[in-house]
Amino acid sequence: MKKTALFLAAVALLLMGCKNDGDGQLVGVKDRPDFLDLMPYGMVYVPAGHYLMGAGDEDVPFAFTHQSKNVSISAFYMDETEITNNEYRQFVYWVRDSLAHVLLGNAEIEDAEKHGGHFVKYKSGENEGELVEPRVINWKEDIDWNSDNEEVRAALSPLFLVANSRFYHYSPVMLNISMLNYEYWWCDYRNYIDPTVESREPNEPNYGASYKEMDKEGNDYGGLFASRPSSFNKGRERFMHREVVNIYPDTLCWIHDFTYSYNEPMTLNYFYHPQFDHYPVVGISWRQAKAFCYWRTHLRNVWLAGHAYAREQEFRLPNEAEWEWAARGDFDMQTYPWGGPYTQNRNGCYLSNFKPQRGNYIADGNIYPGIVAHYHPNDFGLFDMSGNVAEWCEDAFDKSATNFTHDLNPQYTYYAKKTDSVEKKRKVIRGGSWKDVSYYTTVFAKTFEYQDSCTSYVGFRCVQSYMGRQRGDNVSSASHVY
């Protein structure tokens, strides 16, 4: 009895001696570091709000794709212009340079324990099936593209195609764009409920197999994980999918979009020539736009990793409800982003780049896509939400999506597989383009393109969710208007 009393007294003293900065009150944890919600460069703040989605004018083509619906949208950041050729070229050069570093041996082997036990698995060759530690590129090493060293030239040769000497007017070496594949892993949090969802790894032999099939003893999920997950909710690895996307724009889109039309100068110059640096990138599929968003997220978070006060930032495509709210610019029930029902101002000047009148492309000052930010922005500070190029949205296209999506941040997501019908591979595009009549440049009109199609009239812009207060913040844009 005496020993028990001594034990209870010791426990009481321990409890009394515990650190308590809240005087016994529930005050939360105070030793967590503060974070800085950095303003993304080139983006503007779009506040949270409520609006009548799909309203604005009559359904001229009787498409029945924009039924009205009351929706509420959380705050987010959005690129003030479409992604430009120069910005997308940064992505292309990053992939090209990363491949060059690997070919030159500038990718070092690092301790896998630093990466949560993740390994790389050889796919072919003498070491097929062997797990190795991941490689990390040494970006401090310069790439000598014009080196006289035969070993360096031989190492870099897979990245280039040597043109036949007879074609003297062409460049002697051209980039082998078939090599420019970007590989990444992404999390699909929605599919943890149904264990029969098929794998979306098109290059893997188990493509189309269910998670139950994949969750067999000895399956290492393509070498990504050191140990096999044992339950559907054990960790993030259960939601991860692998994508490999060739990221070079389809520069031939200017030819195959228009039958019996001379657009070869645009094919040769639009993405390559510096004159078009600040024009919206085109020839980009939905899958390429998604890959760009993941690369941009990676690029930003690698820098943020050295700053403990900064939270990770995720870039993504906007869902169509976000896009329409941003395009309206606080002008509810209006037809165009500038808040009026007309495509011209009082002086007769056109307010966006589209196909006016009976096909007079040049009437608005642009015969093709125009330089970004040429026209006035809407009230949120966003340029070219109407015309110039149409823009990819995250949503799959379904005429009845308005009826079954939620009224809070509505989004209809479907990641189509190769075996799906073509109808399931349709993705929403918004805003209309330089080749469209004015109806498609309204804030409510929507149509679709197929997720792997590349056209001369569809581009994209990114968004990022805003995690702070929803209104009353002094958030300013880091503008880069040209």
C-alpha positions as CSV (number, residue, x, y, z in Angstrom):
1,M,0.0,0.0,0.0
2,K,2.9,2.3,0.9
3,K,4.6,1.5,-2.4
4,T,1.4,2.3,-4.3
5,A,1.1,5.7,-2.6
6,L,4.7,6.5,-3.4
7,F,4.1,5.6,-7.1
8,L,1.0,7.8,-7.3
9,A,2.8,10.7,-5.7
10,A,5.6,10.3,-8.3
11,V,3.1,10.3,-11.2
12,A,1.5,13.4,-9.7
13,L,4.8,15.2,-9.5
14,L,5.6,14.3,-13.1
15,L,2.3,15.6,-14.3
16,M,2.8,18.8,-12.3
17,G,6.2,19.2,-13.8
18,C,5.1,19.0,-17.5
19,K,5.6,22.1,-19.6
20,N,2.3,24.0,-19.9
21,D,2.4,27.4,-21.6
22,G,-1.3,27.7,-21.6
23,D,-1.9,27.8,-17.8
24,G,-3.9,24.6,-18.2
25,Q,-6.0,25.9,-21.1
26,L,-6.5,24.5,-24.6
27,V,-4.3,26.9,-26.6
28,G,-2.9,24.7,-29.4
29,V,0.7,24.0,-30.3
30,K,2.9,27.0,-30.3
31,D,6.2,25.6,-31.5
32,R,5.3,25.1,-35.1
33,P,7.2,27.5,-37.4
34,D,5.3,30.3,-39.2
35,F,4.9,29.9,-43.0
36,L,4.8,32.4,-45.8
37,D,2.2,32.0,-48.5
38,L,4.2,33.4,-51.3
39,M,2.5,35.1,-54.2
40,P,3.2,33.0,-57.4
41,Y,5.0,35.1,-60.0
42,G,2.8,36.1,-63.0
43,M,-0.5,35.2,-61.2
44,V,-3.3,37.2,-59.9
45,Y,-5.6,36.6,-56.9
46,V,-9.1,35.6,-57.6
47,P,-11.3,35.9,-54.5
48,A,-13.9,33.4,-53.3
49,G,-17.4,34.0,-54.4
50,H,-20.8,32.9,-55.6
51,Y,-22.4,33.2,-59.0
52,L,-24.9,31.8,-61.4
53,M,-22.8,29.5,-63.6
54,G,-23.9,29.2,-67.2
55,A,-26.0,32.3,-67.4
56,G,-25.5,35.1,-69.8
57,D,-27.3,34.8,-73.2
58,E,-29.3,32.5,-75.3
59,D,-28.0,29.1,-76.4
60,V,-27.4,30.2,-80.0
61,P,-26.4,26.7,-81.5
62,F,-28.9,24.9,-79.3
63,A,-26.0,22.9,-77.8
64,F,-27.6,22.5,-74.3
65,T,-24.2,22.5,-72.6
66,H,-24.6,25.4,-70.2
67,Q,-27.6,25.0,-67.9
68,S,-27.6,27.6,-65.2
69,K,-26.6,26.6,-61.7
70,N,-25.8,28.5,-58.4
71,V,-22.2,27.6,-57.4
72,S,-19.7,28.8,-54.8
73,I,-16.0,28.9,-55.5
74,S,-13.0,29.0,-53.2
75,A,-10.2,31.6,-53.7
76,F,-7.3,30.8,-55.9
77,Y,-4.4,32.3,-57.9
78,M,-4.5,32.2,-61.7
79,D,-2.0,33.0,-64.5
80,E,-2.8,36.5,-65.7
81,T,-2.1,35.4,-69.3
82,E,-2.1,32.1,-71.1
83,I,1.2,30.2,-70.9
84,T,3.5,31.7,-73.6
85,N,5.9,30.0,-76.0
86,N,8.8,31.3,-74.0
87,E,7.4,29.9,-70.7
88,Y,6.7,26.5,-72.2
89,R,10.1,26.5,-73.8
90,Q,11.6,26.6,-70.3
91,F,9.9,23.3,-69.7
92,V,11.2,21.8,-73.0
93,Y,14.8,23.0,-72.2
94,W,14.6,21.6,-68.7
95,V,13.6,18.2,-70.0
96,R,16.3,18.4,-72.7
97,D,19.0,19.5,-70.2
98,S,18.0,16.8,-67.7
99,L,18.5,14.1,-70.5
100,A,21.8,15.7,-71.5
101,H,23.1,15.6,-67.9
102,V,22.2,11.9,-67.6
103,L,23.9,11.1,-70.9
104,L,27.0,13.0,-69.8
105,G,27.1,11.2,-66.4
106,N,26.2,14.2,-64.3
107,A,23.4,12.3,-62.6
108,E,24.8,11.1,-59.2
109,I,23.5,8.2,-57.2
110,E,22.2,9.3,-53.8
111,D,21.2,7.4,-50.7
112,A,17.7,6.0,-51.2
113,E,16.9,6.5,-47.5
114,K,16.9,10.3,-48.1
115,H,14.0,9.7,-50.5
116,G,11.8,7.6,-48.2
117,G,13.2,4.3,-49.4
118,H,12.2,4.9,-53.1
119,F,14.4,3.1,-55.6
120,V,14.8,3.1,-59.4
121,K,14.3,-0.1,-61.3
122,Y,16.1,-0.9,-64.6
123,K,13.6,-1.6,-67.3
124,S,15.9,-3.3,-69.8
125,G,19.5,-4.3,-70.6
126,E,22.0,-6.3,-68.5
127,N,20.6,-5.0,-65.2
128,E,16.9,-5.6,-66.0
129,G,14.8,-5.9,-62.8
130,E,17.6,-4.7,-60.6
131,L,16.7,-2.0,-58.0
132,V,19.2,0.9,-57.7
133,E,19.2,4.1,-55.7
134,P,17.7,7.2,-57.4
135,R,19.8,9.5,-59.5
136,V,20.0,13.2,-58.7
137,I,21.1,15.6,-61.4
138,N,24.0,17.9,-60.7
139,W,22.6,21.1,-62.2
140,K,25.8,23.1,-61.4
141,E,27.6,21.3,-64.2
142,D,27.4,23.3,-67.5
143,I,26.6,21.5,-70.7
144,D,29.0,22.3,-73.6
145,W,26.7,21.9,-76.6
146,N,29.4,22.9,-79.0
147,S,32.2,20.8,-77.5
148,D,35.1,19.6,-79.7
149,N,35.5,16.6,-77.4
150,E,34.5,13.5,-79.4
151,E,33.3,11.7,-76.2
152,V,31.0,14.6,-75.3
153,R,29.6,14.8,-78.8
154,A,29.0,11.1,-78.9
155,A,27.3,11.1,-75.5
156,L,24.9,13.9,-76.6
157,S,24.3,12.5,-80.1
158,P,21.0,10.7,-79.2
159,L,19.4,14.1,-78.5
160,F,20.0,15.3,-82.1
161,L,19.2,14.3,-85.6
162,V,21.8,14.9,-88.2
163,A,20.2,16.4,-91.4
164,N,21.3,15.2,-94.8
165,S,24.0,17.4,-96.2
166,R,22.0,17.8,-99.4
167,F,19.5,20.0,-97.5
168,Y,22.0,22.8,-97.1
169,H,19.4,25.3,-96.1
170,Y,18.4,23.4,-93.0
171,S,20.2,23.4,-89.7
172,P,23.0,20.8,-89.6
173,V,21.6,19.4,-86.3
174,M,18.0,19.2,-85.1
175,L,16.6,18.3,-81.7
176,N,15.4,14.7,-81.6
177,I,12.0,15.6,-80.0
178,S,11.1,11.9,-79.6
179,M,13.5,11.8,-76.7
180,L,11.7,14.6,-74.8
181,N,9.6,12.5,-72.5
182,Y,8.7,13.7,-69.1
183,E,8.0,11.1,-66.4
184,Y,6.2,11.9,-63.2
185,W,4.1,10.3,-60.5
186,W,0.8,11.8,-59.4
187,C,-1.8,11.1,-56.6
188,D,-5.4,10.2,-57.4
189,Y,-7.0,10.6,-54.0
190,R,-10.5,9.9,-55.3
191,N,-9.9,6.2,-56.1
192,Y,-9.1,4.9,-52.6
193,I,-12.8,3.9,-52.1
194,D,-13.1,1.4,-55.1
195,P,-10.3,-1.2,-55.1
196,T,-11.2,-2.3,-58.6
197,V,-10.2,0.9,-60.3
198,E,-7.9,0.0,-63.2
199,S,-4.2,0.9,-63.3
200,R,-3.4,4.0,-65.4
201,E,0.2,3.2,-66.3
202,P,-0.1,2.7,-70.1
203,N,3.5,1.6,-70.4
204,E,3.4,-1.1,-67.8
205,P,2.4,-4.8,-68.5
206,N,-0.3,-4.7,-65.9
207,Y,-2.2,-1.8,-67.6
208,G,-5.9,-2.4,-67.2
209,A,-5.4,-4.7,-64.1
210,S,-7.3,-3.9,-60.9
211,Y,-5.6,-2.8,-57.7
212,K,-6.6,-6.2,-56.2
213,E,-4.6,-7.9,-59.0
214,M,-1.6,-5.5,-58.4
215,D,-1.7,-6.0,-54.7
216,K,0.0,-9.4,-54.8
217,E,2.9,-10.7,-52.9
218,G,6.2,-9.7,-54.5
219,N,4.8,-6.8,-56.5
220,D,7.0,-3.8,-56.0
221,Y,4.8,-1.4,-58.1
222,G,7.4,-0.9,-60.8
223,G,10.3,-0.4,-58.4
224,L,8.8,2.8,-56.9
225,F,8.5,1.4,-53.3
226,A,10.9,-0.5,-51.2
227,S,8.1,-2.6,-49.7
228,R,4.7,-3.7,-50.9
229,P,1.7,-1.8,-49.5
230,S,-0.5,-4.1,-47.5
231,S,-3.8,-2.1,-47.3
232,F,-5.6,0.5,-49.4
233,N,-5.2,3.2,-46.8
234,K,-1.7,2.4,-45.5
235,G,0.0,5.3,-47.3
236,R,0.1,7.7,-50.2
237,E,1.6,5.1,-52.5
238,R,-1.9,3.5,-52.9
239,F,-3.0,6.5,-54.8
240,M,0.0,7.1,-57.1
241,H,0.1,6.7,-60.8
242,R,2.9,6.9,-63.3
243,E,2.7,9.1,-66.5
244,V,5.2,9.4,-69.3
245,V,4.4,12.2,-71.7
246,N,6.3,13.5,-74.7
247,I,6.1,17.3,-74.1
248,Y,7.2,18.9,-77.3
249,P,4.4,20.9,-79.0
250,D,2.8,19.6,-82.2
251,T,4.2,22.3,-84.5
252,L,2.4,20.6,-87.5
253,C,-1.0,21.6,-86.0
254,W,-1.0,24.6,-88.3
255,I,-1.0,22.2,-91.3
256,H,-3.5,19.6,-90.2
257,D,-6.0,22.1,-88.7
258,F,-6.7,23.8,-92.0
259,T,-7.2,21.8,-95.2
260,Y,-5.8,23.4,-98.4
261,S,-4.4,26.4,-96.6
262,Y,-0.8,27.8,-96.6
263,N,0.3,28.0,-93.0
264,E,3.8,26.6,-93.3
265,P,5.4,29.9,-92.1
266,M,3.6,29.4,-88.7
267,T,4.7,25.8,-88.6
268,L,8.3,26.7,-89.0
269,N,8.4,29.8,-86.8
270,Y,5.6,30.0,-84.2
271,F,7.1,28.0,-81.4
272,Y,10.8,28.4,-82.3
273,H,11.3,32.0,-83.4
274,P,11.9,34.6,-80.6
275,Q,9.5,36.9,-82.3
276,F,6.7,34.8,-80.9
277,D,8.1,34.4,-77.4
278,H,5.2,36.2,-75.8
279,Y,2.4,34.6,-77.8
280,P,0.3,31.8,-76.3
281,V,1.7,28.3,-76.8
282,V,-0.5,26.1,-79.0
283,G,-0.2,22.5,-80.2
284,I,-0.4,21.4,-76.6
285,S,-2.6,18.4,-75.6
286,W,-4.5,18.1,-72.3
287,R,-2.0,15.5,-71.1
288,Q,0.9,17.8,-72.0
289,A,-0.7,20.7,-70.2
290,K,-1.1,18.4,-67.1
291,A,2.6,17.4,-67.3
292,F,3.6,21.1,-67.4
293,C,1.6,21.7,-64.2
294,Y,3.4,18.9,-62.4
295,W,6.8,20.1,-63.7
296,R,6.0,23.6,-62.6
297,T,5.0,22.3,-59.2
298,H,8.2,20.3,-58.9
299,L,10.3,23.3,-60.0
300,R,8.8,25.6,-57.4
301,N,8.9,23.1,-54.5
302,V,12.5,22.2,-55.1
303,W,13.3,25.9,-54.4
304,L,10.9,26.0,-51.5
305,A,12.5,23.0,-49.9
306,G,15.3,25.2,-48.5
307,H,12.8,27.6,-46.9
308,A,11.0,26.1,-43.9
309,Y,8.6,29.0,-43.6
310,A,7.1,28.4,-47.1
311,R,4.4,25.9,-47.8
312,E,4.5,23.6,-50.8
313,Q,2.7,25.0,-53.8
314,E,0.7,23.0,-56.3
315,F,0.0,24.2,-59.8
316,R,-2.9,22.6,-61.8
317,L,-5.4,23.2,-64.6
318,P,-8.5,25.2,-63.5
319,N,-11.8,23.4,-63.3
320,E,-14.4,25.0,-65.6
321,A,-16.3,26.5,-62.7
322,E,-13.2,28.3,-61.5
323,W,-12.4,29.4,-65.1
324,E,-15.9,30.9,-65.6
325,W,-15.8,32.7,-62.2
326,A,-12.4,34.1,-63.1
327,A,-13.6,35.1,-66.6
328,R,-16.6,37.0,-65.3
329,G,-14.5,39.2,-63.1
330,D,-17.3,40.1,-60.7
331,F,-19.6,40.9,-63.6
332,D,-22.4,38.4,-62.9
333,M,-24.9,37.6,-65.6
334,Q,-22.9,39.3,-68.3
335,T,-21.9,37.9,-71.7
336,Y,-18.2,38.9,-71.9
337,P,-15.3,39.4,-69.4
338,W,-15.4,43.2,-69.9
339,G,-18.9,43.3,-68.5
340,G,-20.9,44.1,-71.6
341,P,-22.9,42.4,-74.3
342,Y,-20.9,43.8,-77.3
343,T,-17.6,42.8,-78.8
344,Q,-16.7,46.4,-79.7
345,N,-16.2,49.6,-77.6
346,R,-17.8,52.9,-78.4
347,N,-15.0,53.7,-80.8
348,G,-15.6,50.5,-82.8
349,C,-12.5,48.8,-81.6
350,Y,-12.7,45.1,-80.9
351,L,-12.2,44.0,-77.3
352,S,-10.7,40.5,-78.0
353,N,-9.1,38.4,-80.7
354,F,-11.7,36.3,-82.5
355,K,-13.2,35.9,-86.0
356,P,-15.4,39.0,-86.5
357,Q,-18.1,39.7,-89.0
358,R,-18.3,37.1,-91.8
359,G,-14.8,35.8,-91.3
360,N,-12.7,39.0,-91.4
361,Y,-9.9,37.6,-89.3
362,I,-7.8,40.8,-89.5
363,A,-10.6,43.2,-88.3
364,D,-9.5,42.9,-84.7
365,G,-5.8,43.5,-85.6
366,N,-4.7,39.9,-85.5
367,I,-4.9,37.3,-88.3
368,Y,-3.5,34.5,-86.0
369,P,-3.1,34.4,-82.2
370,G,-1.9,37.7,-80.9
371,I,0.6,38.7,-78.3
372,V,-0.7,38.1,-74.7
373,A,-2.1,41.0,-72.7
374,H,-2.7,43.1,-75.8
375,Y,-6.3,43.9,-74.8
376,H,-7.5,45.3,-71.5
377,P,-7.8,42.9,-68.5
378,N,-11.1,42.1,-66.7
379,D,-11.8,43.3,-63.1
380,F,-9.7,40.5,-61.6
381,G,-6.7,41.5,-63.7
382,L,-6.9,38.6,-66.1
383,F,-6.0,39.0,-69.8
384,D,-7.4,37.2,-72.8
385,M,-10.1,35.2,-71.0
386,S,-12.1,35.8,-74.2
387,G,-10.5,34.9,-77.5
388,N,-6.9,34.6,-78.6
389,V,-6.7,30.9,-77.7
390,A,-9.2,28.6,-76.1
391,E,-8.0,27.0,-72.8
392,W,-7.9,23.5,-71.4
393,C,-9.9,22.9,-68.2
394,E,-9.4,20.0,-65.8
395,D,-13.0,18.7,-66.3
396,A,-14.1,15.9,-68.6
397,F,-16.8,17.0,-71.0
398,D,-20.4,15.9,-70.3
399,K,-23.5,17.8,-71.3
400,S,-25.3,16.8,-68.1
401,A,-22.4,17.5,-65.7
402,T,-24.2,20.6,-64.4
403,N,-26.9,18.3,-63.1
404,F,-24.8,15.9,-61.1
405,T,-21.8,17.9,-59.9
406,H,-21.8,19.6,-56.5
407,D,-22.6,23.3,-56.0
408,L,-19.4,23.8,-54.0
409,N,-16.3,23.9,-56.2
410,P,-18.0,21.7,-58.9
411,Q,-15.7,19.5,-60.9
412,Y,-16.2,16.4,-63.0
413,T,-13.0,14.5,-63.3
414,Y,-12.4,11.4,-65.4
415,Y,-9.0,10.1,-66.4
416,A,-9.6,8.2,-69.6
417,K,-7.8,5.0,-70.4
418,K,-6.6,3.8,-73.8
419,T,-9.4,1.3,-73.9
420,D,-12.1,3.9,-73.2
421,S,-14.5,5.2,-76.0
422,V,-13.7,8.5,-77.7
423,E,-16.6,10.1,-75.8
424,K,-14.8,9.6,-72.5
425,K,-11.6,11.2,-73.8
426,R,-13.3,14.6,-74.3
427,K,-12.0,17.5,-72.1
428,V,-13.6,20.9,-71.6
429,I,-12.1,24.0,-73.3
430,R,-13.3,27.5,-72.6
431,G,-12.9,31.0,-73.9
432,G,-12.9,30.6,-77.6
433,S,-10.0,31.5,-79.9
434,W,-8.8,33.6,-82.8
435,K,-10.5,31.3,-85.3
436,D,-13.9,31.2,-83.5
437,V,-17.0,33.3,-83.9
438,S,-18.0,35.6,-81.0
439,Y,-20.4,33.1,-79.4
440,Y,-17.6,30.8,-78.3
441,T,-15.7,33.7,-76.7
442,T,-18.5,34.3,-74.2
443,V,-18.0,33.5,-70.5
444,F,-20.6,30.7,-70.5
445,A,-20.1,28.9,-73.8
446,K,-18.2,25.6,-73.5
447,T,-17.1,22.9,-75.9
448,F,-14.5,20.2,-76.0
449,E,-11.4,18.7,-77.6
450,Y,-10.0,15.2,-77.1
451,Q,-7.3,14.9,-74.4
452,D,-4.6,13.8,-76.8
453,S,-5.4,16.3,-79.6
454,C,-3.1,19.2,-80.4
455,T,-4.5,22.2,-82.2
456,S,-3.4,25.7,-83.3
457,Y,-6.2,27.3,-81.3
458,V,-6.1,25.7,-77.8
459,G,-3.6,26.7,-75.1
460,F,-3.9,26.8,-71.3
461,R,-3.1,28.6,-68.1
462,C,-2.5,27.3,-64.5
463,V,-4.1,28.0,-61.2
464,Q,-3.1,27.5,-57.6
465,S,-5.4,27.1,-54.6
466,Y,-5.3,29.9,-52.1
467,M,-5.1,28.5,-48.6
468,G,-5.4,31.8,-46.6
469,R,-8.3,33.9,-45.7
470,Q,-11.0,34.2,-48.4
471,R,-11.6,37.9,-48.5
472,G,-10.0,41.1,-47.2
473,D,-6.4,40.1,-48.0
474,N,-4.1,42.6,-49.5
475,V,-2.9,40.3,-52.3
476,S,-1.1,41.9,-55.2
477,S,0.0,40.4,-58.5
478,A,3.6,40.0,-59.7
479,S,2.7,41.3,-63.1
480,H,4.6,40.5,-66.3
481,V,2.6,42.3,-68.9
482,Y,4.2,42.7,-72.2
